[in-house]
C-alpha cells in the first residue's frame, strides 16, 4: 500500500528538523571553541599587562616595585649528591620579571580553584652580595662579595590556588618554577681548591681537635685502643699545595651551569614563590571575570557564600557562649 502524501510530508519535515538540529549543534560547538580560544587569548593579554603594570609597584596596595624587586636574606641550599653547597644572598635585586613577552599554557581547574599559566621572559638579572661555601663535584669553593647572575630565555610556570574571602579572591598557595635555557654567573672574590686539599684540611682540623675554641676545653686523657688490635701506622708526608692547582670557579660554573642550576632549582623556586606571592593577589583580581566564567559563578553566588559565612560565624559564636 503506497504511503499517503501527508505521511511523506511528515517524514520530510522530521528529517529537516533533525538536520537543522545537528547543524545547530555543530555551530554551537564551533562557537564555543572559538569563544574559549578568544577568552584564553584575552586572559593571557590581561596577565601580561598586569605584570607590566606592576613594574613600578602599587602604592595603594603597599607593593614595592617588581622591577627590580629587592630581596633580602635569600638562601639556596643543597646537602646531598655531587653538589653540596650553601649560597646566601643577604641583599640582592632581581630585574626582568615584569617584562613578560608572552603568556601560554593557561589552565583553569574550577573544582580545585587552581589557575596555571606560563610567562616567558627574555632575561632575568640578579645583582647583590653573596656568601658561598660548598663542594661542586671535584671543586671546593669559598667566596664572599658581589654577585652578577643572568638567566636567559626564561620560562616561569605559575601555579595559583585561590580562595574566596568576603567576596574577594585571595592566594591560598603559590608556586613559581623558574626554568632558564642559559645562565652565566660572576662571583667576586671566589677561590677554589681541589677535593684533596679539602680532605687534608678536614683531617688536620680533626687531628687538632677542631676549632681554636677547643684548645680552651679542660684536658682529658685520650682514649687508647689495645695494641694487639691495630698495627702501627706509618707517618705520611703532608701534601703541599701546588701553585697551579687553582681553578677559575666562575668559568667552571658557566661551563656546567645546567648541573649547578638543577641541583639548586628547588631552593630557587621556593625563594621566588615567597618573594612574588603578594604580587599574585593583583594578578588574581585582574583575571577575576575569567575565573568567574571558569567556575560558572555569578554575583548572586558570591552573595550567598557571604551569607553562609556570616551564618557559620554567628553559629560558632552562639555555640561558644
ROFIVEX-63567 format. One record per residue: residue in three letters; x, y, z of N, C-alpha, C, CB in turn. Coordinates in steps of 0.05 Angstrom, whole numbers, plus 5000, padded with zeros to 4 digits. Atoms other than C-alpha are relative to their C-alpha. Glycine has a CB too. Layout:
% residues N
AlaXYZXYZXYZXYZ/...
***
This chain:
% residues 321
Unk501749765000500050005000501850255000498150005025/Unk498449775002503150664979499450205022499650144972/Unk500449804978504251185034498650244989502650085013/Unk501449765008499851785032501850244998497650055019/Unk498449765003502252475015500550135027498650204982/Unk499649884974501152705087502349875015497449985016/Unk497950134986505752175114502850084989499749694998/Unk497549915012511252365065500850285010499949994970/Unk499549724991510553085086501150005028497550174998/Unk499150014972511352905160502849895002498149825016/Unk497350124999517452465147502150204990500149754982/Unk498149805010520853005105500450235020499050124973/Unk499849784979519353535159501749915023497250085009/Unk498450114978522353085213503049994992499049725009/Unk497250015010528652975171501250285000500149874973/Unk499049725001529353725160500650105028498050184987/Unk499649914972528653865235502549875011497649935017/Unk497750134989533853335252502650114988499849704993/Unk497649895013538853615201500650285012499650024970/Unk499649734989537754325227501149995029497450164999/Unk499150034973538754095299503049925001498349805016/Unk497250095002545253735281501850234992500349764982/Unk498449775010547754345243500350215022498750124975/Unk499949804978545954805301501949915022497250055011/Unk498250104979549654345350502950034992499449715005/Unk497249965010555954355306500850295002500349894972/Unk499449724998555555105301500550105028497850174987/Unk499749924972554755175376502749905011497749885017/Unk497450104991560854735388502350164989500349704993/Unk497949835012564955135339500150275013499550034970/Unk500049744987562755785370501149995028497150125001/Unk498950024973564355525440503149984999498849755013/Unk497150035002571355315418501350274992500849794979/Unk498949745007572455995385499950195024498550124976/Unk500349834976569856345447502149935021497249985012/Unk498050084981574455925491502850104992500049705004/Unk497449915009580456085448500350315003500549924971/Unk499949714997578656825448500350085030497450124989/Unk499849944972577756825524502849945011497949855016/Unk497350074991584456475534502050214990500849724989/Unk498249795010587956985490499650265015499550054970/Unk500549764985584557555526501149985029497050065001/Unk498950044973586457255593503050025000499149735011/Unk497149985002593657185571500950294997501049844976/Unk499449725003593757915549499650155026498350134978/Unk500549874974590758125616502349945020497349915011/Unk497850084982596157735654502550154993500449705000/Unk497649865009601658035612500050295007500449964969/Unk500249714993599158745621500250055030497450114989/Unk499949974971598358635696502949995010498349795014/Unk497250024992605558405703501550264993501349764986/Unk498649765008607959005664499350245017499550064970/Unk500949784984603759485705501250005029497050015002/Unk498850024973607059225769503050075001499649725010/Unk497249945001613959445747500750225020500950094972/Unk499549784981613460085789498649965026499150254988/Unk501450054975609359765845497350125001501750095023/Unk502749884995602559965873500050135027497849784997/Unk499949864974602560495927497549945016500250304995/Unk502450054985595260375945499949725013497550044983/Unk499850274989596759635956502449965019500049804978/Unk497650034984603259765991502149814988499349915028/Unk498250185013607059355940502450164989498649854977/Unk497649875011614259565924500349934970502649925015/Unk499650065029616659575851500849714995502250194989/Unk499350275007617058905818502649994983497849874984/Unk497750005018622559115770501750255005499149994971/Unk499150254988627459095801498849965028503150005002/Unk501150074974624858745863502449965019498249755000/Unk497950024980629058795927499549745016500050255019/Unk500150254986630558125960502150005022500449764981/Unk498150014977633758016029500049725012499250215021/Unk499650264985636457406065499149764984498550025027/Unk500650245016635856906008502149795006499950074970/Unk498150224995639056226018499349774981499949905029/Unk500350235019639955685964501849785011500850084971/Unk498650224986641855025997499749744985499049975029/Unk499950275011643754335974501949835017500849994970/Unk498450154981646153806023500749714992498750005025/Unk499450285008646953165982500749994970497549825005/Unk499350035028649452905915502750124994497950124983/Unk497449895008655253165875500350305008500349984970/Unk499949724992653453885893499050025029498250184981/Unk500749954972653454055967500850285006501349795020/Unk499349714998653054805975498050155016500250124972/Unk501749814986650255376014500750284989500449995032/Unk499549745012649556035976498050195012499749994969/Unk501749804987646856626015500250274986500750035030/Unk500149735011644757305988498850185021498450014973/Unk501149824980644057806045498350224988502250125017/Unk501549795014641758335996500549974970500950295010/Unk499750025029640358295922497450114987500549704991/Unk502349915016635658545867499749824976500450304991/Unk500650165023632258175811498450164980498449745008/Unk501349845021630358525746499149824977501950224990/Unk500950145024626258275687497449845004502149824991/Unk502450164996620257925719497650134989499649945030/Unk502449865011615258465699500050024970499950285012/Unk499749995029617858455627499249744988502950094991/Unk501150255011613357895601499750034970497349935014/Unk500250005029614057735527497449874991502349864988/Unk502450155008608257235523499149835024500649824976/Unk501250184980603556815566498849774985497850165016/Unk501050255013601856095548499249805021502249894981/Unk500750234983599255435576498150095023502549875012/Unk501949924980593455765612498049785006498550264991/Unk501850214993589255265650498650075026501649735003/Unk501649954976583655355700498649755008498050234994/Unk501450234989581154795744498150095022502149795012/Unk501949884981574755025778499649835025497350044987/Unk500550174977573954425824502150045022499949724992/Unk497849974981580754545856500750305004502449864990/Unk499449714998580555315849503050054993499450115028/Unk497249995008587055265811500450144973501249714998/Unk499349865025590055725758502949964994499350315003/Unk497350065009596255535719500650154974500549704997/Unk499249865025600055935666503050035000498650274997/Unk497149965003607056045638500550284989501149794980/Unk499149745010610456715628502849964989499950225023/Unk497550025014616256795581501550275001499649914970/Unk498349774996621957285594502649984984500650055030/Unk497550005016627957485552502449955019500350274986/Unk497850044982632557525612499350105028502650154991/Unk500249914972632757585688502850045011498549785018/Unk497449924991638557935722499950045030501050264986/Unk499849974971640457865796502750125007499649725014/Unk497649874990645558335828499850035030500450284986/Unk500049964971647658365900502549895013497549875012/Unk497850114984652158095955499549715006500350165027/Unk500350294997653457355964502049905021500449854974/Unk498150144982656756876013499749704993499350055030/Unk500250275011658356185984502049825013500550014970/Unk498350224991661155546013498949744990500250005032/Unk501050265009660754855983501949854982497450044985/Unk498450175018663454295941498349944975500849735013/Unk501350045026661754225867501649804985499750274984/Unk498550235012663853545840502749985013500250044969/Unk497350024989671453565850501250275007501849854980/Unk499149734994671854305865498750105026499450204977/Unk501049884975671154625934500450304998501549895025/Unk500049715004669355365931499250155024498250074976/Unk500649824978669155925982500350284990501849955025/Unk499849725009667656655969497950175013499750014971/Unk501849804988664357285993500550274986500450035031/Unk499749755014662957935955497750064982502650004984/Unk502149935019659058195896499349774981500750244984/Unk500950215018654957745850498350124977498349795015/Unk501549925024652057835780499249754985501750194981/Unk501150255012647557275752498050084979498749825022/Unk501849955022644057285685498749744990501550144976/Unk501650225011638556795664498850094974497849905020/Unk501049935027636656795590497949814991502450024980/Unk502250165011630556555553498649845022501149814978/Unk501150114976626756425617497049954997500650185024/Unk502950074998620056075626499449955029499349754983/Unk500950034973616556135693497349875000500050285015/Unk502550144997611055635709498750095026500449694999/Unk501449904976606055955756497649815006498950294995/Unk502150174990601355535798498650145023501149715008/Unk501549844980596055925836497549855009499250284988/Unk502550114988590855635883498750225016500649745018/Unk501349774987585756145905497849915018499050194979/Unk502350044983580256215956498550265001500849915029/Unk501749764998574556705967499650075029497349964985/Unk500449904973574357126030498450264998502750045015/Unk501849775001568457606037499850114972501150225018/Unk500549925028567457615962502550084985498250224999/Unk497549925014574857755945501749754996501550215016/Unk498250225006579957295914502650035016500649984970/Unk497550004985585957115958501749764991499449985030/Unk498250225007592056695944500249815023502850124992/Unk499850204979591756055983502849874999497849784996/Unk497450115004598055745954501150094973500049685001/Unk498749915025603055975902502749874997500350314999/Unk497450125006608955635869500850094972499949685001/Unk498849925026613355925814502549854995500550305000/Unk497750165008618255475778501550154977499249714992/Unk498449855020623855845740501849804985501850215015/Unk498550185018626955485680501450164979498149784988/Unk498649855021632355845640501249804980502350175013/Unk498650165020635655595577503050074998498850054973/Unk497149934998642355935592500450175025500950154974/Unk499449854976645756225653503050065001499149845025/Unk497349924995652156605667500250135027501150194977/Unk499749894973654856795735502850135002499749785022/Unk497549874994660357245761500050065030500550264983/Unk499749964971662257195835502850125005499749735016/Unk497549874993667557675860501349865025499650305006/Unk498550114977672957435909499449715005499450175025/Unk500750284997671456705896502649834995497849924980/Unk497650175002677056205907499249705001502150065021/Unk500650285002677255455895502549845007498949924973/Unk497950194994681354865919499149724990500749995031/Unk500850275009681554135897498949855024502549854989/Unk501150164978678053605938502149885018498249784988/Unk497950114984684653315961500950205022502449934983/Unk499349794981686453975994497850035021500550274986/Unk502249984981679553996026500149775020497350004985/Unk499950234982680353286054502450035020500349754984/Unk497849954982687253466082499350205021502550094984/Unk500849804980684254076115498249885021498650244986/Unk501850134980678753656147501549825019497849844985/Unk498450184983683853146172501650165020501849834983/Unk498449844982688153696201498350115023501350234985/Unk501749904979682254006238499249785020497550134988/Unk500850224982680153326265502349925018499149764983/Unk497650084984687253166288500650215021502449964982/Unk499449784981688053846322497850045020500550264985/Unk502249974981681353786357498050214992501150085027/Unk502149825009677154236314501050295000497549985016/Unk499449715002676954996320501850085023497450165002/Unk498249904979681355436363498650005027500950284993/Unk501450004975675955456416500349745016497150054996/Unk499750254986677254726431502549995017500149774980/Unk497550004984684154896459499450085029502050184987/Unk500549904973680955226520498249805016498650274998/Unk501550204985677054596539501849865020498649804981/Unk498450144980679254216601501449754987498349915024/Unk498550225011684553696586498849735008503050015009/Unk501050274995682052986580502049794990497249964988/Unk498250215008686052356575499049864974500449795022/Unk501050125025685552096503499649705003501950064977/Unk500650294999682651406492502149864983497249944989/Unk498050155014687850896472499049714995502749995016/Unk500950275007686050256436502149795007499349984970/Unk498050214994689449596454501949964977498649735006/Unk497950015020695949496417499649764981502749995012/Unk500150245016694248796392497950024978499549765018/Unk502249985020688249036351500950154975497650145012/Unk499349835022691649546306503049994996499150295005/Unk497249995007698249556270500950295002500549884972/Unk499049724999702650166279499950134972502950015011/Unk500249865026701350676224502550154994497650195000/Unk497749855008706850976184499350304997501049894973/Unk500349715003707851716182499750074971502350165013/Unk500449915028705152036119501050284996497049984993/Unk499049735007708252626085497650184995501949994976/Unk502249805005703753236086500150104972500250235020/Unk500249905027701353456019500350305000497349924987/Unk499749725002703454135998498450114977503050074996/Unk501649885020699154595958501750094977498450245012/Unk498649935024701554675888499050274989499849794978/Unk500749745008701655365858498050004977502450154992/Unk501750005023698055165794497549845002501549894977/Unk502450174996692254765825497450165002500449845024/Unk502449844997687355345829498349984975500750295005/Unk502050025022681055335786498450264999498149755004/Unk501849765003677155915757497149905004500450124971/Unk502750114993670555765791497850124983499450055030/Unk502049885017666556265751499949864973500550304997/Unk499950145026668855935687498949725002502950004989/Unk501050274995667455255717497049995003501349885025/Unk502949984996660455465738498650054973499350225019/Unk501249945026658855755669500149764981501350244988/Unk499850235018661255125634498149785009502849904999/Unk501850214989656954675680497550125013501649835020/Unk502249854987651155155693497549835003499450254984/Unk502450164999645754635678499949825025499649834975/Unk499950174977648054145731499850165026502649845000/Unk500149824976649054715781497250105005502050234997/Unk502749894996642255015769498049785008499150154975/Unk501850224993638654345771500349925029500549764982/Unk499650074973641754205838498850195020503049975006/Unk501149794982639354865868497250104992501950235001/Unk502549895011632854945829497749995021499149844976/Unk502250014980628354725887500250245019500249745015/Unk499749764982631255265933499450264985502850015011/Unk500649765015630755775877497050044997501349984972/Unk502949975003623355625865498750085026498949734990/Unk501349934974621655665939500550305006501249825023/Unk499449724995625156335946498550194982503050064997/Unk501549845019621956605883497050025008500249894971/Unk502850004993615056395907499450175024499149715006/Unk500449834977615856735974500250304994502149935022/Unk499749725007618157385942497650114985502650044984/Unk502049895018612657445890497249915007500749904972/Unk502750084992606757155928498050235002500149855027/Unk501849774996603857845945499250124973501450215017/Unk500849895026604058065872497949834986502550014982/Unk502050185013599757465852497250075008500649715007/Unk502649904992593957775891498950194979500150145028/Unk500849815021593758325839499349864974502250224995/Unk500650155024594057825782497349865002502349794995/Unk502650134996588157445811497750194996499849875027/Unk502249815003583858065815499750094971500550245019/Unk500149915028585758255744498549804982502850044989/Unk501350215017583157585716497549895013502049784994/Unk502350104986577257515763497649954982499150205022/Unk502350075018571957565707500449744985499750224979/Unk499550255013575356985672499749775019502750004987/Unk500350214980575556585736497149955007501650075025/Unk502950044996568056705746498949834978498650285001/Unk500950165023566856435677500949715002501050124973/Unk499050264997571255845693498549845022503050015008/Unk501550124978567455705758497149974994500450155025/Unk502850005006560755835726498450155022498949734997/Unk501249854978559156345781499050264990502050045023/Unk500949735005555457005783500050155027497250004987/Unk500049834975554557565834498249885021499150284993/Unk501850124980548757205868501449785016497449904987/Unk498650214986553156615884501950115021501649834980/Unk498249884980558257065919498550115023501650224987/Unk501649904978552757395959499049775018497650164990/Unk500850234985550156715980502349895017498949784982/Unk497750104985557156496001500650195024502549994982/Unk499549824978557957126043497949975022499950294990/Unk502150054979551256996078500649755015497249994987/Unk499350254987553356286092502350035019500549784980/Unk497749954983560056516120499250155026502250154986/Unk500949854977556657016166498349835018498450254992/Unk501650184984551556496189501749805015498049854982/Unk498250194987557156006204501450135023502049884981/Unk498649864978560856526245498250065023501250274989/Unk501949954979554656706284499449745015497350124990/Unk500550254987553255976297502349915018499549784980/Unk497750074983560255866323500150175025502650044985/Unk500049824976559656476370497949915019499650294991/Unk502250094982552956226398500849745013497449974984/Unk499250264988555955536408502150045022501049814979/Unk498049954980561855826446498850115026502150204990/Unk501349894976557356216494498049805012498650274994/
***
